[in-house]
Amino acid sequence: MGFRRLAVEGDSLTVIKSIKKKEKDKSMIRSIIHHISILETQIDKVTYRFVPRMANEVAHMLTLEGRRSQCFGVWVDGVPDAVEARAMKDVLDWN
């Protein structure tokens, strides 16, 4: 999509730490970590940050929706209705 800077938030502290280490990973997720490191070379700046799932409910819902539909991709023209409703609830809760 042409992004040059990317902020990645995740609710798995183990995964975020593994990505940030920049060392050869020996865990079960090593192939994923390796793939992320390759993709990272195509972007000028990537930051990774752990956020608890409670503060990341919309992202969690998107993950579940992707798993349910068994497709890999991005939502460009909108998100599923349930996810949009949760995002709106978050906006109202924080205001």
N, C-alpha and C positions, 0 to 999 in steps of 0.2 A: 504494500500500500504506500510505500515511499516514506515511511516515518524515519526521521534521523535521530530522534531522541525518544526514549521509551521508559516509562516508570511501570515496574511490575510489582504488584502486591500479591502476597500469598498467605494462606492461613496454615501452612505447614512450616514450622520453624526449621525442621530438619532439612527440608528441600531448599529453603532460602539460604541457610548456612552452607549447604553443599554447593550451591551455585556461586555464592560469594567467595568460597575458598580459593577458587582458581587452581586447584590441585587435582591430580588424577584421582578420581573417585572410585572406590571399591565396593560401594553399596549396591543394593538391588536396583537402584534407579540410575546407575552409572551411564547407561545408554541415553537416557533422557537428558542428564546433566551434560553429557558430551555433545548432544545435538543442540542444546541451548547455547553452549559455548561457541559452536560453529555459527549459529544464527547471529549471535551477538557481534561477530566480526563485521557484519553487514550494516551495523547501526553505529552512529557516532557516539552516542552515550546511552547506556542502560543502567538504571538503578533498580535495586531489589529491596523490598521492604516487607517485613513480617507484619501482618495485622491479624488480630484475633477474628475468628469466624463471625462472632457477634457483630463486629464492625465491618464485616465484609459479606453480609448476607446476600446482596444482589449478585456479586461475583459467584458465590456458592450456588445460587439458583441458576445462573447461566451455565455453570459446570454441569449441574444435574440435568438441565435441559439438553445440553450437548450429548451427554451420556445416553439419555433417554432416546434421542433421535438418532443416535449412532452415526453422527456425521461430524467431521472436523471442519472448522471454518470460523468465520466471524460474522457478526450481525452488523451490517452497514446501514441498512435502510429501516432499522427498528428492531425491537426485541420482542420476545413473547409477552403477551398481555400480563401474565402473572408477575413477570420480572419488572415490567414498567410500573405496575401497581405497588410493588414493594419499594421501588426507587422513590416513588411519590410519597409513600408513607415515611421513608427515611427523611426526605426533605421536610415534611411537616413536623416530624419528631424533633428535628434539629433546629427548627425555627421557633 
